[in-house]
């Protein structure tokens, strides 16, 4: 039997998972560029501000962002991208290890399949009520289908040999799920979800294209949908429209939440240069953290 403690613990674990996702998204923009201690320090800085941003956007402004298009994807992407720009050095640009290898792309493609299957549960985890939860799952799958089909078409179109580019397909199919985070429970028609999924076709690779742009598209879509749907489309029990607001006012708060997220992530990450960050060590340098046995095997 579920108790209040069980439900509270479950919600706490889900929110902790969301916070971890924010940090991982930021790491994607700085992958291989910092030392382990620097990554740890960055995570310790980013996690509290991510929670603070979520509190402002969700609790104070009352923004609808079930799947975290705003508080997870946009915040994490902007934080990582601006931090990468602030910490950028010439050695990063000239490194021969910036590109991926074939087996890495294949493993990533397999991971994309797992994410594709489980993304609806990510968007629907915090939905209130069975109807909203089911609607979030259906809308997310519909958007994922739209972004997947568009990804294959566009990847083949831009390839001179008319082949599919694996690097396009590992990220682009997930763009629809990212974009649906802010409006998974708001959309009432499957066609709307399909259209939003197709808007993510430009998501070829990278933190910006997979998280930032689809996240912003999702927030804008949530505001547009609230403005287009007739008043009274959502029952009061749905909790989509905050008490005392009209749908137009809720749409305005959606946009305000996006502005707050962009400003907070930008301001915090732009000041990260004041920390004691050093340049990335050459990738062929043996780590001091490796056991001596592993070093001997590496030299054989």
C-alpha positions as CSV (number, residue, x, y, z in Angstrom):
1,X,0.0,0.0,0.0
2,X,1.4,3.4,-1.0
3,X,1.9,5.9,1.9
4,X,2.6,9.6,1.9
5,X,6.2,8.9,2.6
6,X,6.5,6.5,-0.3
7,X,5.0,9.0,-2.7
8,X,7.2,11.8,-1.4
9,X,10.3,9.6,-1.8
10,X,9.3,8.6,-5.3
11,X,8.8,12.3,-6.4
12,X,12.1,13.2,-4.7
13,X,14.0,10.5,-6.6
14,X,12.4,11.7,-9.9
15,X,13.4,15.3,-9.3
16,X,16.9,14.2,-8.3
17,X,17.0,12.3,-11.6
18,X,16.0,15.5,-13.4
19,X,18.8,17.5,-11.7
20,X,21.3,14.9,-12.7
21,X,20.1,15.2,-16.3
22,X,20.8,18.9,-16.2
23,X,24.4,18.4,-15.2
24,X,24.9,15.6,-17.7
25,X,23.6,17.9,-20.5
26,X,26.1,20.6,-19.5
27,X,28.9,18.0,-19.5
28,X,28.0,17.1,-23.0
29,X,29.2,20.6,-24.1
30,X,32.5,20.2,-22.2
31,X,33.1,16.4,-22.7
32,X,36.8,15.7,-22.6
33,X,37.9,19.2,-22.0
34,X,38.2,19.4,-18.2
35,X,39.8,17.3,-15.4
36,X,37.6,15.0,-13.2
37,X,37.9,17.5,-10.3
38,X,36.9,20.3,-12.5
39,X,33.8,18.4,-13.6
40,X,33.0,17.7,-9.9
41,X,33.3,21.3,-9.0
42,X,31.2,22.3,-12.0
43,X,28.5,19.9,-10.9
44,X,28.5,21.2,-7.3
45,X,28.0,24.7,-8.7
46,X,25.3,23.9,-11.3
47,X,23.1,21.5,-9.3
48,X,21.9,24.0,-6.6
49,X,21.2,26.7,-9.2
50,X,19.3,24.2,-11.3
51,X,17.1,23.5,-8.3
52,X,16.7,27.2,-7.6
53,X,15.7,27.9,-11.2
54,X,13.1,25.1,-11.0
55,X,11.7,26.6,-7.8
56,X,11.3,30.0,-9.4
57,X,9.9,28.7,-12.7
58,X,7.6,26.0,-11.4
59,X,6.6,27.0,-7.9
60,X,6.6,30.8,-8.1
61,X,5.7,31.5,-11.8
62,X,3.5,28.4,-12.1
63,X,4.9,27.3,-15.4
64,X,3.9,24.1,-17.1
65,X,7.1,22.1,-17.8
66,X,6.4,18.4,-17.1
67,X,9.2,17.0,-19.1
68,X,11.7,19.8,-18.4
69,X,12.1,21.4,-21.8
70,X,12.9,24.6,-19.9
71,X,14.3,23.7,-16.5
72,X,16.3,20.7,-17.7
73,X,17.2,20.9,-21.4
74,X,17.4,24.7,-21.9
75,X,19.1,25.4,-18.6
76,X,21.6,22.6,-18.9
77,X,22.4,23.4,-22.6
78,X,22.8,27.1,-22.0
79,X,24.9,26.6,-18.9
80,X,27.3,24.1,-20.7
81,X,27.6,26.1,-23.9
82,X,28.3,29.4,-22.3
83,X,30.8,27.8,-19.8
84,X,32.5,26.2,-22.8
85,X,32.7,29.5,-24.5
86,X,34.1,31.2,-21.4
87,X,36.7,28.5,-20.8
88,X,37.5,28.0,-24.5
89,X,41.2,27.7,-25.4
90,X,43.0,27.2,-28.7
91,X,44.1,23.7,-27.7
92,X,40.5,22.6,-27.7
93,X,39.9,23.7,-31.3
94,X,43.2,22.2,-32.6
95,X,42.7,18.8,-30.8
96,X,42.6,15.8,-33.1
97,X,40.3,14.0,-30.7
98,X,37.3,16.3,-31.2
99,X,35.5,13.9,-33.6
100,X,33.9,10.6,-32.8
101,X,34.9,7.1,-34.0
102,X,32.7,4.5,-35.7
103,X,32.2,2.2,-32.7
104,X,31.4,5.2,-30.5
105,X,28.6,6.2,-33.0
106,X,27.2,2.7,-33.0
107,X,27.0,2.5,-29.2
108,X,25.4,5.9,-29.1
109,X,22.9,4.8,-31.7
110,X,21.9,1.8,-29.4
111,X,21.5,4.2,-26.5
112,X,19.3,6.4,-28.6
113,X,17.0,3.5,-29.0
114,X,16.6,3.0,-25.3
115,X,16.0,6.7,-24.8
116,X,13.4,6.8,-27.6
117,X,11.4,4.0,-25.9
118,X,11.5,5.4,-22.4
119,X,11.3,9.1,-23.1
120,X,7.5,9.2,-22.7
121,X,7.8,8.0,-19.1
122,X,10.3,10.9,-18.6
123,X,7.8,13.4,-19.8
124,X,4.8,11.9,-18.0
125,X,6.4,11.1,-14.6
126,X,5.1,14.2,-12.9
127,X,1.8,14.5,-14.7
128,X,-1.2,15.0,-12.5
129,X,-4.0,12.5,-13.0
130,X,-4.3,9.5,-15.3
131,X,-5.7,11.5,-18.2
132,X,-2.8,13.9,-18.2
133,X,-0.3,11.0,-17.9
134,X,-1.8,9.1,-20.8
135,X,-2.0,12.2,-22.9
136,X,1.6,13.0,-22.2
137,X,2.7,9.5,-23.2
138,X,0.7,9.5,-26.5
139,X,1.8,13.1,-27.4
140,X,5.5,12.3,-26.7
141,X,5.4,9.1,-28.8
142,X,3.7,11.0,-31.6
143,X,6.3,13.8,-31.5
144,X,9.1,11.2,-31.5
145,X,7.7,9.6,-34.6
146,X,7.6,13.0,-36.3
147,X,11.1,13.9,-35.4
148,X,12.4,10.4,-36.4
149,X,10.8,10.4,-39.8
150,X,12.0,13.9,-40.5
151,X,15.5,13.0,-39.3
152,X,15.8,10.2,-41.8
153,X,14.5,12.2,-44.6
154,X,16.7,15.3,-44.0
155,X,19.8,13.2,-43.3
156,X,19.4,11.4,-46.6
157,X,18.6,14.7,-48.4
158,X,21.8,16.5,-47.2
159,X,24.1,13.5,-47.9
160,X,25.5,13.6,-51.5
161,X,25.4,9.8,-51.6
162,X,21.9,9.7,-50.3
163,X,23.0,7.6,-47.3
164,X,22.0,8.1,-43.7
165,X,24.5,9.8,-41.4
166,X,24.7,8.0,-38.1
167,X,25.7,11.2,-36.3
168,X,22.4,12.8,-37.5
169,X,20.3,9.8,-36.4
170,X,21.7,9.4,-32.9
171,X,20.3,12.8,-31.7
172,X,17.7,14.0,-34.2
173,X,15.0,11.4,-33.4
174,X,15.0,12.6,-29.7
175,X,14.3,16.2,-30.6
176,X,10.6,15.7,-30.6
177,X,10.7,14.3,-27.0
178,X,12.7,17.3,-25.8
179,X,10.4,19.7,-27.5
180,X,7.3,18.0,-26.0
181,X,8.6,18.4,-22.4
182,X,6.9,21.8,-21.9
183,X,3.6,20.9,-23.5
184,X,3.2,17.1,-23.3
185,X,0.0,17.4,-21.2
186,X,-1.2,20.6,-22.8
187,X,-1.7,19.3,-26.4
188,X,-5.1,17.9,-27.0
189,X,-4.7,16.8,-30.6
190,X,-2.1,14.2,-31.9
191,X,-1.5,16.3,-35.0
192,X,-0.2,19.2,-32.9
193,X,2.4,16.8,-31.3
194,X,3.4,15.5,-34.7
195,X,3.9,19.0,-36.0
196,X,6.1,20.0,-33.0
197,X,8.2,16.8,-33.5
198,X,8.8,17.8,-37.1
199,X,10.1,21.2,-35.9
200,X,13.1,19.3,-34.4
201,X,14.5,18.2,-37.8
202,X,17.5,20.6,-37.6
203,X,18.7,18.6,-34.5
204,X,21.6,16.9,-36.2
205,X,24.1,16.7,-33.3
206,X,25.4,18.5,-30.3
207,X,24.1,20.0,-27.0
208,X,22.7,23.1,-28.8
209,X,20.8,21.2,-31.4
210,X,19.5,18.3,-29.2
211,X,18.7,20.2,-26.0
212,X,18.7,24.0,-26.4
213,X,16.8,24.6,-29.6
214,X,14.2,21.8,-29.2
215,X,13.7,23.0,-25.6
216,X,13.1,26.6,-26.7
217,X,10.7,25.3,-29.5
218,X,8.8,23.3,-26.9
219,X,8.3,26.3,-24.6
220,X,7.2,28.6,-27.5
221,X,4.9,25.8,-28.6
222,X,3.3,25.6,-25.2
223,X,2.6,29.3,-25.2
224,X,1.2,29.2,-28.8
225,X,-1.1,26.3,-28.0
226,X,-2.5,28.0,-24.9
227,X,-3.2,31.1,-27.0
228,X,-4.8,29.1,-29.9
229,X,-7.0,26.8,-27.8
230,X,-10.4,28.1,-26.7
231,X,-10.9,29.2,-23.1
232,X,-12.2,26.3,-21.1
233,X,-10.4,23.6,-23.0
234,X,-8.8,22.5,-19.8
235,X,-10.9,21.5,-16.8
236,X,-9.9,23.1,-13.5
237,X,-8.9,19.7,-12.1
238,X,-6.1,19.4,-14.8
239,X,-4.0,22.0,-13.0
240,X,-2.6,23.2,-16.4
241,X,-3.9,26.7,-15.9
242,X,-3.0,28.2,-12.5
243,X,-5.8,29.4,-10.3
244,X,-6.9,32.9,-11.2
245,X,-5.3,33.0,-14.6
246,X,-6.7,32.9,-18.1
247,X,-5.0,30.8,-20.8
248,X,-3.5,33.9,-22.3
249,X,-2.0,34.8,-19.0
250,X,-0.6,31.3,-18.5
251,X,1.0,31.5,-22.0
252,X,2.7,34.8,-20.9
253,X,4.1,33.1,-17.8
254,X,5.4,30.3,-20.0
255,X,7.5,32.8,-21.8
256,X,8.6,34.5,-18.6
257,X,9.8,31.2,-17.3
258,X,12.0,30.8,-20.4
259,X,13.5,34.2,-20.0
260,X,14.3,33.6,-16.3
261,X,15.9,30.2,-17.2
262,X,18.1,31.8,-20.0
263,X,19.2,34.7,-17.8
264,X,20.0,32.5,-14.7
265,X,21.9,29.9,-16.7
266,X,23.7,32.6,-18.6
267,X,24.7,34.7,-15.7
268,X,26.0,31.8,-13.5
269,X,27.9,30.0,-16.3
270,X,29.5,33.3,-17.6
271,X,31.1,33.8,-14.2
272,X,32.6,30.3,-14.0
273,X,35.8,31.7,-15.5
274,X,36.7,33.2,-12.0
275,X,37.2,29.6,-10.7
276,X,40.7,28.0,-10.8
277,X,40.2,26.2,-14.1
278,X,43.3,25.0,-15.9
279,X,43.7,24.0,-19.5
280,X,42.9,20.4,-20.5
281,X,45.8,18.0,-20.4
282,X,46.8,16.3,-23.6
283,X,44.6,13.2,-24.2
284,X,47.7,11.0,-24.6
285,X,49.0,11.9,-21.2
286,X,48.6,9.0,-18.7
287,X,46.4,9.9,-15.8
288,X,47.9,10.0,-12.4
289,X,44.8,8.3,-11.1
290,X,45.5,5.1,-13.1
291,X,46.8,2.1,-11.0
292,X,50.4,1.1,-11.6
293,X,49.3,-2.3,-13.0
294,X,47.2,-0.6,-15.7
295,X,50.1,1.7,-16.6
296,X,52.4,-1.3,-17.0
297,X,49.9,-3.0,-19.4
298,X,49.5,0.2,-21.3
299,X,53.3,0.4,-21.9
300,X,53.5,-3.3,-23.1
